Amino acid sequence: MFMAAVAMMLAATVCAQTEGVNFVEGKTLYEVLQMSKQQGKLAFVDCYTTWCGPCKMMASREFPKKEAGDYFNAKFVNAKFDMEAGEGPEIAKKYQIQAYPTFLILNAEGELVHRVVGAGEIGEFIKRVEAGLTGKSLSDYQKDFEAGERDEAFLREYLNLLESQSDKKQGKVVADALLQNKSAEAIVADSALFKTFIRHEPDVKSELFKGVCQQRDAVKKNYGEQAENSLMALWRSAMQDCFDEKDGTVVEQPGKVNEMKALMQACNFGDKAEEVEKYVREDMAYANMVLASRKGEKAPWLQAMKDFEPILAKEYPTEESVREHYMEDMTYATCLKRLMEKFPNDKEVKKFVKKQAGNRIKLLEKARAVTKEE
């Protein structure tokens, strides 16, 4: 009876494995591509990491389904690679993988046919895969682009496809081609062009960016306050580049912040320069706190914590405010904990941690009244 039960369990396991997607194991990517060539199939490559929750969800819940097995086993040689082990980092670099999970569909020569970024219920996921196999594929667009195709409709289609696959690097190249020779007025008047302009981080020192900023009122009128905030975000990103990391601390490059503020003044955003500078200096204080905790030296670590403490929210009147500051509060709490663990008997550290932890706990207890978040 015991042996029969074991046999039934083994049979059930084999059945489950057979029903779902069959991933080849112990093969290099080259060997997987050779198998796809021999079988006349494309290769489906699951690019995952061990810490990625959606990756685990696909592996444990979606890919074992019969619907998944029926589709993927018939069409592909299926393989999976940890992007942080073995040849994974090389694969990630070659195919410019920037988010997880990412799924690659490759031909036998290793050329990218299609890319799917993100997890999903298997029926919807199969539709996303199929979308790249019917009609024009990513590789078709790439070949046409490299051959010099610059028709505007083509560029818009190609860019939409790249954005759906989170390919920022090639997306920037195609966006630049689409916006080339476009006037600032044309960009502000066309919602699709304006979104492309914002999304692909234009150079704030360019004449085109200056021209768009000069039409700040038209931007706000056409697309609302959020569009104006998007321009602000680009200024914020540009001002962050005025700081460099030196010896484990982020410091301002001499005179660069004032230069950026002067540029904002020339581009019709002078009234927002102080606000942007405030945000960026807060960002740098956050970065210094994290860097100091990694370095592990008491004096700079304690000072970085003290510098960041005034920036922390002093109240949480709404649930949205709790969510907005969640990450910085968690990071601050983690740094306090690590500081105490690193210097458990230091009186100065004890006093500081006790005071700050007590203050944050009281504030977060009050926050429970406005949020259901744990």
TARATA-V162260 format. One record per pair of residues at least 12 apart in sequence whose ideal C-beta (glycine too) atoms are under 10 Angstrom apart, sorted by the first residue. I is the first residue (numbers start at 0). J is the second residue. D is the distance in whole Angstrom. If there is no record, write none. Layout:
# TARATA-V162260
i:I j:J d:D
i:I j:J d:D
This chain:
# TARATA-V162260
i:14 j:65 d:10
i:15 j:63 d:6
i:15 j:64 d:10
i:15 j:65 d:9
i:15 j:68 d:10
i:16 j:63 d:8
i:16 j:68 d:9
i:17 j:65 d:9
i:17 j:68 d:7
i:17 j:72 d:9
i:18 j:63 d:7
i:18 j:64 d:7
i:18 j:65 d:4
i:18 j:66 d:9
i:18 j:67 d:9
i:18 j:68 d:5
i:18 j:69 d:8
i:18 j:72 d:10
i:19 j:58 d:10
i:19 j:61 d:9
i:19 j:62 d:5
i:19 j:63 d:4
i:19 j:64 d:6
i:19 j:65 d:7
i:19 j:66 d:9
i:19 j:67 d:6
i:19 j:68 d:5
i:19 j:69 d:10
i:19 j:71 d:9
i:19 j:72 d:9
i:19 j:121 d:10
i:20 j:43 d:8
i:20 j:45 d:9
i:20 j:57 d:9
i:20 j:58 d:9
i:20 j:61 d:9
i:20 j:62 d:4
i:20 j:63 d:8
i:20 j:64 d:9
i:20 j:67 d:5
i:20 j:68 d:5
i:20 j:69 d:10
i:20 j:70 d:8
i:20 j:71 d:5
i:20 j:72 d:6
i:20 j:75 d:9
i:20 j:77 d:5
i:20 j:79 d:9
i:20 j:121 d:9
i:21 j:62 d:10
i:21 j:68 d:7
i:21 j:71 d:8
i:21 j:72 d:5
i:21 j:75 d:10
i:21 j:76 d:9
i:21 j:77 d:6
i:22 j:43 d:9
i:22 j:44 d:10
i:22 j:45 d:7
i:22 j:58 d:9
i:22 j:62 d:8
i:22 j:71 d:9
i:22 j:72 d:10
i:22 j:76 d:9
i:22 j:77 d:5
i:22 j:78 d:6
i:22 j:79 d:5
i:23 j:42 d:10
i:23 j:76 d:6
i:23 j:77 d:7
i:23 j:78 d:5
i:23 j:79 d:9
i:24 j:78 d:8
i:24 j:79 d:9
i:25 j:78 d:10
i:26 j:76 d:9
i:26 j:78 d:6
i:26 j:80 d:10
i:27 j:78 d:9
i:27 j:80 d:9
i:27 j:85 d:9
i:27 j:86 d:6
i:28 j:42 d:8
i:28 j:44 d:7
i:28 j:78 d:7
i:28 j:80 d:7
i:28 j:85 d:10
i:28 j:86 d:6
i:28 j:87 d:10
i:28 j:89 d:9
i:28 j:90 d:6
i:28 j:93 d:9
i:28 j:94 d:10
i:28 j:103 d:10
i:28 j:105 d:8
i:28 j:109 d:7
i:29 j:86 d:9
i:29 j:109 d:8
i:30 j:76 d:10
i:30 j:78 d:9
i:31 j:43 d:9
i:31 j:44 d:7
i:31 j:75 d:10
i:31 j:76 d:6
i:31 j:77 d:9
i:31 j:78 d:4
i:31 j:79 d:10
i:31 j:80 d:9
i:31 j:105 d:8
i:31 j:107 d:10
i:31 j:109 d:10
i:32 j:44 d:10
i:32 j:76 d:8
i:32 j:78 d:9
i:32 j:105 d:7
i:32 j:106 d:8
i:32 j:107 d:6
i:32 j:108 d:7
i:32 j:109 d:5
i:32 j:110 d:10
i:33 j:76 d:9
i:33 j:107 d:8
i:34 j:76 d:5
i:34 j:78 d:9
i:34 j:107 d:9
i:35 j:75 d:7
i:35 j:76 d:4
i:35 j:77 d:10
i:35 j:78 d:9
i:35 j:105 d:8
i:35 j:106 d:8
i:35 j:107 d:5
i:35 j:108 d:10
i:35 j:109 d:10
i:36 j:76 d:9
i:36 j:106 d:9
i:36 j:107 d:4
i:36 j:108 d:8
i:37 j:76 d:9
i:37 j:107 d:9
i:38 j:75 d:9
i:38 j:76 d:6
i:38 j:107 d:9
i:39 j:76 d:10
i:39 j:107 d:9
i:40 j:72 d:10
i:40 j:73 d:9
i:40 j:74 d:6
i:40 j:75 d:6
i:40 j:76 d:5
i:40 j:77 d:9
i:40 j:106 d:10
i:40 j:107 d:8
i:41 j:74 d:7
i:41 j:75 d:5
i:41 j:76 d:8
i:41 j:103 d:10
i:41 j:104 d:5
i:41 j:105 d:7
i:41 j:106 d:6
i:41 j:107 d:8
i:41 j:112 d:6
i:41 j:113 d:9
i:41 j:132 d:8
i:42 j:75 d:6
i:42 j:76 d:5
i:42 j:77 d:8
i:42 j:78 d:7
i:42 j:103 d:8
i:42 j:104 d:7
i:42 j:105 d:5
i:42 j:106 d:8
i:42 j:107 d:8
i:42 j:109 d:8
i:42 j:112 d:9
i:43 j:70 d:10
i:43 j:71 d:6
i:43 j:72 d:10
i:43 j:74 d:8
i:43 j:75 d:4
i:43 j:76 d:7
i:43 j:77 d:5
i:43 j:78 d:7
i:43 j:79 d:9
i:43 j:102 d:7
i:43 j:103 d:8
i:43 j:104 d:6
i:43 j:105 d:8
i:43 j:113 d:10
i:43 j:115 d:9
i:43 j:128 d:8
i:44 j:75 d:9
i:44 j:76 d:9
i:44 j:77 d:8
i:44 j:78 d:5
i:44 j:79 d:7
i:44 j:80 d:7
i:44 j:90 d:8
i:44 j:94 d:9
i:44 j:101 d:9
i:44 j:102 d:7
i:44 j:103 d:4
i:44 j:104 d:8
i:44 j:105 d:6
i:44 j:109 d:10
i:44 j:111 d:10
i:44 j:114 d:10
i:45 j:57 d:7
i:45 j:58 d:8
i:45 j:62 d:8
i:45 j:71 d:10
i:45 j:77 d:7
i:45 j:78 d:7
i:45 j:79 d:4
i:45 j:80 d:7
i:45 j:81 d:10
i:45 j:100 d:7
i:45 j:101 d:8
i:45 j:102 d:6
i:45 j:103 d:8
i:46 j:78 d:10
i:46 j:79 d:8
i:46 j:80 d:6
i:46 j:81 d:9
i:46 j:82 d:5
i:46 j:87 d:8
i:46 j:90 d:7
i:46 j:91 d:7
i:46 j:94 d:8
i:46 j:96 d:5
i:46 j:98 d:10
i:46 j:99 d:7
i:46 j:100 d:6
i:46 j:101 d:5
i:46 j:102 d:7
i:46 j:103 d:6
i:46 j:114 d:9
i:46 j:116 d:10
i:47 j:79 d:6
i:47 j:80 d:8
i:47 j:81 d:6
i:47 j:82 d:7
i:47 j:83 d:9
i:47 j:87 d:9
i:47 j:99 d:6
i:47 j:100 d:5
i:47 j:101 d:8
i:47 j:102 d:9
i:48 j:81 d:7
i:48 j:82 d:5
i:48 j:83 d:6
i:48 j:84 d:9
i:48 j:87 d:8
i:48 j:91 d:9
i:48 j:96 d:10
i:48 j:99 d:5
i:48 j:100 d:8
i:49 j:81 d:6
i:49 j:82 d:9
i:49 j:83 d:7
i:49 j:84 d:8
i:50 j:83 d:9
i:50 j:99 d:9
i:51 j:81 d:10
i:51 j:82 d:9
i:51 j:98 d:9
i:51 j:99 d:4
i:51 j:100 d:6
i:51 j:118 d:9
i:52 j:99 d:9
i:52 j:100 d:10
i:52 j:118 d:9
i:53 j:98 d:10
i:53 j:99 d:7
i:53 j:100 d:6
i:53 j:117 d:7
i:53 j:118 d:4
i:53 j:119 d:9
i:54 j:79 d:9
i:54 j:81 d:9
i:54 j:82 d:10
i:54 j:99 d:6
i:54 j:100 d:4
i:54 j:101 d:9
i:54 j:118 d:7
i:55 j:100 d:9
i:55 j:118 d:9
i:56 j:100 d:9
i:56 j:118 d:6
i:56 j:119 d:9
i:56 j:120 d:10
i:57 j:79 d:10
i:57 j:100 d:6
i:57 j:102 d:9
i:57 j:117 d:10
i:57 j:118 d:5
i:57 j:119 d:8
i:57 j:120 d:10
i:57 j:121 d:9
i:57 j:124 d:8
i:58 j:79 d:8
i:58 j:100 d:9
i:58 j:118 d:10
i:60 j:118 d:9
i:60 j:120 d:9
i:60 j:121 d:9
i:61 j:118 d:7
i:61 j:119 d:8
i:61 j:120 d:7
i:61 j:121 d:4
i:61 j:122 d:9
i:61 j:123 d:10
i:61 j:124 d:7
i:61 j:125 d:10
i:62 j:77 d:9
i:62 j:79 d:9
i:62 j:121 d:8
i:62 j:124 d:9
i:63 j:121 d:10
i:64 j:120 d:10
i:64 j:121 d:5
i:64 j:122 d:9
i:65 j:121 d:10
i:66 j:120 d:10
i:66 j:121 d:5
i:66 j:122 d:7
i:66 j:124 d:10
i:66 j:125 d:7
i:67 j:121 d:5
i:67 j:122 d:9
i:67 j:124 d:8
i:67 j:125 d:8
i:68 j:121 d:10
i:69 j:125 d:10
i:70 j:121 d:8
i:70 j:122 d:10
i:70 j:124 d:9
i:70 j:125 d:5
i:70 j:128 d:8
i:70 j:129 d:9
i:71 j:121 d:10
i:71 j:124 d:10
i:71 j:125 d:8
i:71 j:128 d:8
i:74 j:104 d:9
i:74 j:125 d:10
i:74 j:128 d:9
i:74 j:129 d:9
i:74 j:132 d:8
i:75 j:104 d:7
i:75 j:105 d:9
i:75 j:128 d:9
i:76 j:105 d:10
i:76 j:107 d:9
i:77 j:102 d:10
i:78 j:103 d:10
i:78 j:105 d:10
i:79 j:100 d:9
i:79 j:102 d:9
i:80 j:103 d:10
i:82 j:94 d:10
i:82 j:96 d:6
i:82 j:99 d:7
i:82 j:100 d:9
i:82 j:101 d:8
i:83 j:99 d:10
i:90 j:103 d:8
i:90 j:109 d:10
i:93 j:109 d:8
i:93 j:111 d:9
i:94 j:109 d:9
i:94 j:111 d:6
i:94 j:114 d:8
i:94 j:166 d:9
i:95 j:111 d:9
i:95 j:114 d:9
i:95 j:164 d:10
i:95 j:165 d:9
i:95 j:166 d:6
i:95 j:167 d:8
i:95 j:168 d:6
i:95 j:169 d:8
i:96 j:114 d:9
i:96 j:116 d:9
i:96 j:165 d:9
i:96 j:166 d:10
i:97 j:116 d:8
i:97 j:164 d:10
i:97 j:165 d:6
i:97 j:166 d:8
i:97 j:167 d:7
i:97 j:168 d:8
i:98 j:116 d:5
i:98 j:117 d:7
i:98 j:164 d:9
i:98 j:165 d:5
i:98 j:166 d:10
i:98 j:167 d:10
i:99 j:116 d:9
i:99 j:117 d:9
i:99 j:118 d:9
i:100 j:115 d:9
i:100 j:116 d:8
i:100 j:117 d:7
i:100 j:118 d:6
i:100 j:119 d:10
i:101 j:114 d:6
i:101 j:115 d:7
i:101 j:116 d:5
i:101 j:117 d:8
i:101 j:164 d:8
i:101 j:165 d:8
i:101 j:166 d:10
i:102 j:114 d:7
i:102 j:115 d:4
i:102 j:116 d:8
i:102 j:117 d:9
i:102 j:118 d:9
i:102 j:124 d:9
i:102 j:127 d:9
i:102 j:128 d:7
i:102 j:164 d:10
i:103 j:115 d:8
i:103 j:164 d:10
i:104 j:128 d:7
i:104 j:131 d:6
i:104 j:132 d:7
i:104 j:136 d:8
i:104 j:137 d:9
i:104 j:138 d:9
i:105 j:138 d:9
i:106 j:136 d:9
i:106 j:138 d:7
i:108 j:138 d:10
i:110 j:136 d:10
i:110 j:137 d:9
i:110 j:138 d:5
i:110 j:141 d:9
i:110 j:142 d:9
i:111 j:131 d:10
i:111 j:136 d:9
i:111 j:137 d:6
i:111 j:138 d:6
i:111 j:141 d:8
i:111 j:164 d:10
i:111 j:166 d:10
i:112 j:131 d:7
i:112 j:132 d:7
i:112 j:136 d:5
i:112 j:137 d:6
i:112 j:138 d:5
i:112 j:139 d:9
i:113 j:127 d:9
i:113 j:128 d:7
i:113 j:129 d:9
i:113 j:130 d:8
i:113 j:131 d:3
i:113 j:132 d:7
i:113 j:136 d:6
i:113 j:137 d:5
i:113 j:138 d:8
i:113 j:160 d:9
i:113 j:164 d:8
i:114 j:127 d:10
i:114 j:128 d:10
i:114 j:131 d:7
i:114 j:137 d:6
i:114 j:160 d:9
i:114 j:161 d:9
i:114 j:163 d:9
i:114 j:164 d:4
i:114 j:165 d:8
i:114 j:166 d:7
i:115 j:127 d:5
i:115 j:128 d:6
i:115 j:130 d:9
i:115 j:131 d:7
i:115 j:163 d:9
i:115 j:164 d:7
i:116 j:163 d:8
i:116 j:164 d:5
i:116 j:165 d:5
i:116 j:166 d:9
i:117 j:163 d:10
i:117 j:164 d:10
i:117 j:165 d:8
i:127 j:163 d:9
i:127 j:164 d:10
i:130 j:160 d:9
i:130 j:163 d:9
i:131 j:160 d:8
i:131 j:163 d:10
i:131 j:164 d:9
i:135 j:153 d:10
i:135 j:156 d:8
i:135 j:157 d:9
i:135 j:160 d:9
i:136 j:160 d:9
i:137 j:157 d:9
i:137 j:160 d:6
i:137 j:161 d:8
i:137 j:163 d:10
i:137 j:164 d:7
i:137 j:166 d:9
i:137 j:169 d:9
i:139 j:157 d:10
i:140 j:153 d:8
i:140 j:154 d:10
i:140 j:156 d:7
i:140 j:157 d:4
i:140 j:158 d:9
i:140 j:160 d:6
i:140 j:161 d:8
i:140 j:169 d:10
i:140 j:173 d:9
i:141 j:157 d:8
i:141 j:160 d:10
i:141 j:161 d:9
i:141 j:169 d:8
i:141 j:173 d:10
i:143 j:157 d:8
i:144 j:157 d:6
i:144 j:169 d:9
i:144 j:172 d:8
i:144 j:173 d:7
i:144 j:176 d:8
i:148 j:176 d:10
i:149 j:173 d:10
i:149 j:176 d:6
i:149 j:177 d:9
i:149 j:179 d:8
i:151 j:176 d:10
i:151 j:177 d:7
i:151 j:181 d:10
i:151 j:192 d:10
i:153 j:173 d:10
i:153 j:176 d:10
i:153 j:177 d:10
i:154 j:173 d:6
i:154 j:174 d:9
i:154 j:176 d:6
i:154 j:177 d:4
i:154 j:178 d:9
i:154 j:179 d:10
i:154 j:195 d:9
i:155 j:173 d:9
i:155 j:177 d:7
i:155 j:191 d:7
i:155 j:192 d:9
i:155 j:195 d:8
i:156 j:173 d:10
i:157 j:169 d:9
i:157 j:170 d:9
i:157 j:173 d:5
i:157 j:176 d:9
i:157 j:177 d:9
i:158 j:170 d:6
i:158 j:171 d:10
i:158 j:172 d:10
i:158 j:173 d:5
i:158 j:174 d:6
i:158 j:176 d:9
i:158 j:177 d:6
i:158 j:191 d:9
i:158 j:195 d:7
i:158 j:198 d:9
i:158 j:199 d:9
i:159 j:173 d:10
i:159 j:191 d:9
i:159 j:195 d:10
i:160 j:173 d:9
i:161 j:173 d:6
i:161 j:174 d:9
i:162 j:174 d:9
i:162 j:194 d:10
i:162 j:195 d:9
i:162 j:198 d:7
i:162 j:199 d:9
i:167 j:198 d:9
i:167 j:199 d:8
i:167 j:200 d:9
i:170 j:195 d:9
i:170 j:198 d:8
i:170 j:199 d:6
i:171 j:198 d:9
i:171 j:199 d:5
i:171 j:200 d:7
i:171 j:201 d:10
i:172 j:199 d:9
i:173 j:195 d:9
i:173 j:199 d:9
i:174 j:192 d:10
i:174 j:195 d:5
i:174 j:196 d:8
i:174 j:198 d:7
i:174 j:199 d:4
i:174 j:200 d:9
i:174 j:201 d:9
i:175 j:195 d:10
i:175 j:199 d:7
i:175 j:201 d:9
i:177 j:191 d:9
i:177 j:192 d:8
i:177 j:195 d:6
i:177 j:196 d:9
i:177 j:199 d:9
i:178 j:192 d:7
i:178 j:195 d:7
i:178 j:196 d:6
i:178 j:199 d:8
i:178 j:201 d:8
i:178 j:207 d:7
i:179 j:207 d:10
i:180 j:207 d:10
i:181 j:195 d:10
i:181 j:196 d:8
i:181 j:207 d:8
i:182 j:207 d:8
i:182 j:210 d:7
i:182 j:211 d:10
i:183 j:196 d:9
i:183 j:206 d:8
i:183 j:207 d:6
i:183 j:208 d:8
i:183 j:209 d:8
i:183 j:210 d:3
i:183 j:211 d:5
i:183 j:212 d:9
i:183 j:213 d:7
i:183 j:214 d:6
i:183 j:217 d:10
i:184 j:210 d:8
i:184 j:211 d:9
i:184 j:213 d:10
i:184 j:214 d:7
i:184 j:217 d:8
i:186 j:201 d:10
i:186 j:207 d:8
i:186 j:208 d:10
i:186 j:210 d:8
i:186 j:211 d:6
i:186 j:214 d:9
i:186 j:218 d:10
i:187 j:210 d:9
i:187 j:211 d:6
i:187 j:213 d:10
i:187 j:214 d:5
i:187 j:215 d:9
i:187 j:217 d:5
i:187 j:218 d:6
i:187 j:220 d:10
i:187 j:221 d:7
i:187 j:222 d:9
i:187 j:226 d:9
i:188 j:214 d:9
i:188 j:217 d:8
i:188 j:221 d:8
i:189 j:221 d:10
i:190 j:221 d:7
i:190 j:222 d:7
i:190 j:226 d:9
i:193 j:211 d:8
i:193 j:218 d:7
i:193 j:221 d:8
i:193 j:222 d:7
i:193 j:226 d:7
i:193 j:229 d:9
i:194 j:222 d:9
i:194 j:226 d:9
i:194 j:229 d:9
i:196 j:208 d:8
i:196 j:211 d:7
i:196 j:229 d:9
i:196 j:230 d:10
i:196 j:233 d:10
i:197 j:211 d:9
i:197 j:218 d:10
i:197 j:222 d:10
i:197 j:226 d:8
i:197 j:229 d:5
i:197 j:230 d:7
i:197 j:232 d:8
i:197 j:233 d:7
i:198 j:229 d:9
i:200 j:232 d:10
i:200 j:233 d:7
i:200 j:236 d:7
i:200 j:237 d:9
i:201 j:230 d:10
i:201 j:233 d:7
i:201 j:237 d:10
i:202 j:233 d:10
i:202 j:237 d:9
i:203 j:230 d:9
i:203 j:233 d:6
i:203 j:234 d:6
i:203 j:236 d:8
i:203 j:237 d:4
i:203 j:238 d:9
i:203 j:240 d:9
i:203 j:259 d:8
i:203 j:262 d:7
i:203 j:263 d:9
i:203 j:266 d:8
i:203 j:268 d:10
i:204 j:237 d:8
i:204 j:259 d:10
i:204 j:262 d:7
i:204 j:266 d:9
i:208 j:230 d:9
i:208 j:233 d:8
i:208 j:234 d:10
i:208 j:237 d:9
i:208 j:262 d:10
i:208 j:266 d:7
i:209 j:262 d:9
i:209 j:265 d:7
i:209 j:266 d:5
i:209 j:267 d:8
i:210 j:266 d:9
i:211 j:230 d:7
i:211 j:233 d:10
i:211 j:266 d:9
i:211 j:267 d:10
i:212 j:227 d:10
i:212 j:230 d:6
i:212 j:233 d:9
i:212 j:234 d:9
i:212 j:262 d:10
i:212 j:263 d:8
i:212 j:265 d:9
i:212 j:266 d:4
i:212 j:267 d:5
i:212 j:268 d:6
i:213 j:265 d:10
i:213 j:266 d:7
i:213 j:267 d:5
i:213 j:268 d:10
i:214 j:267 d:8
i:215 j:227 d:7
i:215 j:230 d:7
i:215 j:266 d:9
i:215 j:267 d:5
i:215 j:268 d:7
i:215 j:270 d:10
i:215 j:271 d:10
i:216 j:267 d:9
i:218 j:230 d:7
i:227 j:268 d:9
i:227 j:271 d:9
i:228 j:271 d:10
i:230 j:266 d:9
i:230 j:267 d:10
i:230 j:268 d:7
i:230 j:271 d:9
i:231 j:263 d:10
i:231 j:268 d:8
i:231 j:271 d:6
i:231 j:274 d:8
i:231 j:275 d:7
i:231 j:278 d:9
i:232 j:275 d:9
i:232 j:278 d:9
i:233 j:268 d:10
i:233 j:275 d:10
i:234 j:259 d:8
i:234 j:260 d:10
i:234 j:262 d:9
i:234 j:263 d:6
i:234 j:266 d:8
i:234 j:268 d:6
i:234 j:271 d:7
i:234 j:272 d:8
i:234 j:274 d:9
i:234 j:275 d:5
i:234 j:276 d:10
i:234 j:278 d:10
i:234 j:279 d:9
i:235 j:271 d:10
i:235 j:274 d:9
i:235 j:275 d:5
i:235 j:276 d:9
i:235 j:278 d:6
i:235 j:279 d:6
i:235 j:282 d:8
i:236 j:275 d:10
i:236 j:279 d:9
i:236 j:282 d:10
i:237 j:259 d:6
i:237 j:262 d:8
i:237 j:263 d:9
i:237 j:275 d:9
i:237 j:279 d:9
i:238 j:251 d:10
i:238 j:255 d:8
i:238 j:256 d:7
i:238 j:258 d:10
i:238 j:259 d:5
i:238 j:260 d:8
i:238 j:262 d:10
i:238 j:263 d:9
i:238 j:272 d:9
i:238 j:275 d:6
i:238 j:276 d:7
i:238 j:278 d:8
i:238 j:279 d:5
i:238 j:280 d:9
i:238 j:282 d:9
i:238 j:283 d:10
i:239 j:259 d:10
i:239 j:275 d:10
i:239 j:278 d:9
i:239 j:279 d:6
i:239 j:282 d:6
i:239 j:283 d:8
i:239 j:286 d:9
i:240 j:252 d:9
i:240 j:255 d:8
i:240 j:259 d:8
i:240 j:279 d:10
i:241 j:253 d:10
i:241 j:254 d:9
i:241 j:255 d:4
i:241 j:256 d:5
i:241 j:257 d:9
i:241 j:258 d:8
i:241 j:259 d:6
i:241 j:260 d:10
i:241 j:276 d:9
i:241 j:279 d:8
i:241 j:283 d:10
i:242 j:255 d:8
i:242 j:256 d:8
i:242 j:279 d:8
i:242 j:280 d:9
i:242 j:282 d:9
i:242 j:283 d:5
i:242 j:286 d:8
i:242 j:287 d:10
i:243 j:255 d:9
i:244 j:283 d:10
i:244 j:286 d:8
i:244 j:287 d:9
i:244 j:290 d:7
i:246 j:290 d:10
i:246 j:294 d:9
i:246 j:299 d:10
i:247 j:287 d:9
i:247 j:290 d:5
i:247 j:291 d:7
i:247 j:293 d:8
i:247 j:294 d:5
i:247 j:295 d:10
i:247 j:296 d:9
i:247 j:299 d:8
i:248 j:283 d:9
i:248 j:286 d:9
i:248 j:287 d:6
i:248 j:290 d:6
i:248 j:291 d:8
i:248 j:294 d:9
i:248 j:299 d:7
i:248 j:302 d:10
i:248 j:303 d:8
i:249 j:282 d:9
i:249 j:283 d:5
i:249 j:284 d:9
i:249 j:285 d:9
i:249 j:286 d:5
i:249 j:287 d:5
i:249 j:289 d:10
i:249 j:290 d:7
i:249 j:303 d:10
i:250 j:283 d:8
i:250 j:287 d:9
i:251 j:279 d:10
i:251 j:280 d:9
i:251 j:283 d:8
i:256 j:272 d:9
i:256 j:275 d:10
i:256 j:276 d:6
i:256 j:279 d:8
i:256 j:280 d:9
i:257 j:272 d:10
i:257 j:276 d:9
i:259 j:272 d:8
i:259 j:275 d:8
i:259 j:276 d:8
i:259 j:279 d:9
i:260 j:272 d:4
i:260 j:273 d:8
i:260 j:275 d:8
i:260 j:276 d:7
i:263 j:275 d:7
i:263 j:276 d:9
i:277 j:310 d:10
i:280 j:306 d:10
i:280 j:310 d:9
i:281 j:307 d:8
i:281 j:309 d:10
i:281 j:310 d:5
i:281 j:311 d:10
i:281 j:327 d:9
i:282 j:310 d:10
i:283 j:306 d:10
i:283 j:307 d:10
i:284 j:303 d:8
i:284 j:304 d:10
i:284 j:306 d:5
i:284 j:307 d:5
i:284 j:308 d:9
i:284 j:309 d:9
i:284 j:310 d:6
i:285 j:303 d:9
i:285 j:306 d:10
i:285 j:307 d:6
i:285 j:310 d:7
i:285 j:326 d:9
i:285 j:327 d:6
i:285 j:330 d:7
i:285 j:331 d:9
i:286 j:303 d:9
i:286 j:307 d:10
i:287 j:299 d:8
i:287 j:300 d:10
i:287 j:302 d:9
i:287 j:303 d:5
i:287 j:304 d:10
i:287 j:306 d:7
i:287 j:307 d:8
i:288 j:300 d:8
i:288 j:302 d:10
i:288 j:303 d:4
i:288 j:304 d:6
i:288 j:305 d:10
i:288 j:306 d:7
i:288 j:307 d:5
i:288 j:308 d:9
i:288 j:310 d:9
i:288 j:327 d:9
i:288 j:330 d:7
i:288 j:331 d:7
i:288 j:334 d:6
i:289 j:303 d:8
i:289 j:307 d:9
i:289 j:330 d:7
i:289 j:333 d:9
i:289 j:334 d:7
i:290 j:303 d:8
i:291 j:303 d:4
i:291 j:304 d:8
i:291 j:306 d:9
i:291 j:307 d:10
i:291 j:334 d:8
i:291 j:338 d:9
i:292 j:304 d:8
i:292 j:330 d:9
i:292 j:333 d:8
i:292 j:334 d:5
i:292 j:335 d:10
i:292 j:336 d:10
i:292 j:337 d:6
i:292 j:338 d:7
i:292 j:341 d:9
i:293 j:334 d:10
i:293 j:337 d:9
i:295 j:337 d:8
i:295 j:338 d:9
i:295 j:341 d:6
i:295 j:342 d:10
i:296 j:341 d:9
i:297 j:338 d:8
i:297 j:341 d:8
i:297 j:342 d:6
i:297 j:345 d:7
i:297 j:347 d:8
i:297 j:348 d:7
i:298 j:347 d:10
i:300 j:334 d:8
i:300 j:337 d:9
i:300 j:338 d:6
i:300 j:341 d:8
i:300 j:342 d:9
i:300 j:348 d:9
i:301 j:338 d:7
i:301 j:342 d:9
i:301 j:345 d:9
i:301 j:347 d:7
i:301 j:348 d:7
i:301 j:351 d:7
i:301 j:352 d:10
i:303 j:334 d:8
i:303 j:338 d:10
i:304 j:331 d:8
i:304 j:334 d:6
i:304 j:335 d:7
i:304 j:338 d:7
i:304 j:348 d:10
i:304 j:351 d:7
i:304 j:352 d:9
i:304 j:355 d:7
i:305 j:351 d:8
i:305 j:355 d:9
i:307 j:327 d:8
i:307 j:330 d:9
i:307 j:331 d:7
i:307 j:334 d:8
i:308 j:331 d:8
i:308 j:335 d:10
i:308 j:351 d:9
i:308 j:354 d:10
i:308 j:355 d:6
i:308 j:358 d:9
i:308 j:359 d:10
i:310 j:324 d:10
i:310 j:327 d:8
i:310 j:331 d:9
i:311 j:324 d:7
i:311 j:327 d:7
i:311 j:328 d:7
i:311 j:331 d:6
i:311 j:355 d:9
i:311 j:358 d:9
i:311 j:359 d:8
i:311 j:362 d:9
i:312 j:324 d:4
i:312 j:327 d:8
i:312 j:328 d:8
i:312 j:359 d:10
i:312 j:362 d:8
i:312 j:366 d:9
i:313 j:358 d:9
i:313 j:362 d:7
i:314 j:362 d:7
i:314 j:365 d:8
i:314 j:366 d:8
i:314 j:369 d:10
i:315 j:328 d:9
i:315 j:362 d:7
i:315 j:363 d:8
i:315 j:365 d:7
i:315 j:366 d:4
i:315 j:367 d:9
i:315 j:368 d:9
i:315 j:369 d:6
i:315 j:370 d:8
i:316 j:365 d:10
i:316 j:366 d:9
i:316 j:368 d:10
i:316 j:369 d:7
i:317 j:366 d:10
i:317 j:369 d:6
i:317 j:370 d:8
i:318 j:366 d:9
i:318 j:369 d:5
i:318 j:370 d:4
i:318 j:371 d:7
i:318 j:372 d:7
i:319 j:369 d:9
i:319 j:370 d:9
i:320 j:366 d:8
i:320 j:369 d:8
i:320 j:370 d:9
i:321 j:363 d:9
i:321 j:366 d:5
i:321 j:367 d:9
i:321 j:369 d:7
i:321 j:370 d:5
i:321 j:371 d:10
i:321 j:372 d:6
i:322 j:370 d:8
i:322 j:372 d:7
i:324 j:366 d:9
i:325 j:366 d:10
i:325 j:370 d:10
i:325 j:372 d:8
i:328 j:359 d:7
i:328 j:362 d:9
i:328 j:363 d:7
i:328 j:366 d:9
i:331 j:355 d:8
i:331 j:356 d:10
i:331 j:359 d:7
i:332 j:355 d:9
i:332 j:356 d:8
i:332 j:359 d:7
i:332 j:360 d:9
i:332 j:363 d:9
i:334 j:352 d:10
i:334 j:355 d:10
i:335 j:348 d:10
i:335 j:351 d:8
i:335 j:352 d:5
i:335 j:353 d:10
i:335 j:355 d:6
i:335 j:356 d:6
i:335 j:359 d:8
i:336 j:352 d:8
i:336 j:356 d:9
i:338 j:351 d:8
i:338 j:352 d:6
i:338 j:355 d:10
i:339 j:351 d:9
i:339 j:352 d:5
i:339 j:353 d:9
i:339 j:356 d:9
